[in-house]
Amino acid sequence: MQKVKLFKSIESELVALESEINAWIESSGAKIVSLTGNIAPQTSGSHGGTAIGSFSSSDVLIVVVYEAGN
């Protein structure tokens, strides 16, 4: 039976997110069927300006469709 696992983080923490996903795959023994990701559009910073550096990190969502390991 196929199952779904969601991972969420922010764009500035992609290395940690990748490590988290890889650790889960390894520890669960899951057989990955599909892995899809999405980075949300950046939103303006608290001042609403458009100058370089005024954008906050975007949300990242990873959807893993898998079959449970033995």
N, C-alpha and C positions, 0 to 999 in steps of 0.2 A: 504494500500500500504506500502511496506517495504522501509525503507530509511537507509542511512549509515551516521555515524558520526565518525570522526577520532579524536583521541587525541594523541598528541606527547609530549614527555618530555625526560628527561635523567635519567639514572639509579639511580643517587644519590638523585633524587627528587620524588621517588615513592610514598611516603606518601602524598605529595601535589597532585600528579596526581590522586591517589585514591580518595582523597577528592573532586577534581574537577569533576571526573566522577560521584561520588555518588550525588553531588549537582545537576549536570545536569539531572540525572535520576529523582531525586525527583522533581525538578522544572518543568521539561518538561512533567512529567506524562507518559513518554515513556514506552511501553511494550517491554522489551528486547527479541529479537529473538535469537541473537548470540553475543558473546563477545569473541574476539580473540586478543592475544597479541604477540608481538615479541620484543626481545631485540637483537639489532645488536651486532655482534662480537666486542670485544674491539679492539681499535687501539692503537698503541704505542704512547707514549707521544712525546713531541716536540724534545727530544733528541734521540729518536729511540732506547733507551736501553731496556733491558728486565729485569732489576732489579725490585724487588717487589716495588709497588707504582709508577711505571713509566707509568701506563695506565690511560687514561682519562675515564670519565664516558661514558657508551654506550647509544645510542639513544634507546628510548622505543616508540613503536607505538601500540596503542590500536584501534581496529576496532570494532565498535558497529553497529550491524544490529538491527533495531527497527521498531516498528509500532507506529506512532504518537498517543499520548494520546488525550483524548477529551477535 
